[in-house]
Amino acid sequence: MADTTVGITRGLGWLLFLAGVLALGGLAIYALVIDDEAPLYIKLGVGALYGGLALLLLSVLRQQLMARKTDKYKDIQR
């Protein structure tokens, strides 16, 4: 019973965390695009930050998916 509860709460926690990050990140990007008074270097810096984070996330996701195909321990039960 404890394992199921831990799995559900962990999944729900990650879901809420990612939803909040996406919502706030999207709002920040929208505000920077709309705001005419923000300097160009701030807009470029924030764009580079979010772009870099997105590339890192995609590279880790791709690496995990590739490793999953050749994982010889994936069918082992604990």
N, C-alpha and C positions, 0 to 999 in steps of 0.2 A: 504494500500500500504506500509506503514512504517513497519508493522509487517512482511510482506514477505521479504522486503529488509533486515531487521535485522536478520531474520532467515537464509537467504542465506549467508550474509556476516559472520555471526557467524559460520555457518557450514564450509564455505570455509576457514575461519581463523583457525579453529581447524584442518581441513584437512592439511593445509600447515604447521602448527605447528608440528603435529604428523609426517608428512613426513620428516621434517627437523630433528626432534629428532631421528627418526629411522635411517635416513641416517648418521648423525653424530655419533650416538651411534654404528652403525654397522661398520663404518670406524674406530672408536676408538678400538673396540674389534678386528677387523682384524689387525690393526697396532700392538696391544699388542701381538697377537698370533704370528705374523710374526717376530717381533723384538726379536732377541736373547739376546740383551743387557739389556732388561728390567728385573729388579730383580723379583724373584718369588713372593715376598710379594706384589709388585705392581700389578702383574697379578692376584693374589688371591683376593686382595682388590677390584680391579675393577670388577672382576667376581662376588664377593659377593654383591657389590653395584647394579649391573645390575640384578642379580638374585633376590635380595630383592625387588627391584622396580617392577620386573615382577610379583612376588608373591603378592605384595600389590595390584597391578592393577587387577590381576585375582580375588583376594578375594573381592574387591569392585565391580567388574563386576558381580560376582556370587551373591553377596548380593543384588544388584539392580535387577537382573533377578528374584531372588526368591521373593523379595518384590513386584515386578510387578504382580505376579500371584494372590496375596491376597489383592491388593490395592483396597479398596472399592470406591475410588474417581477417578478411571481411566477413567470412562465414563462421568464425569462431564465436561460440556463446560463452558468456562469463558465468 
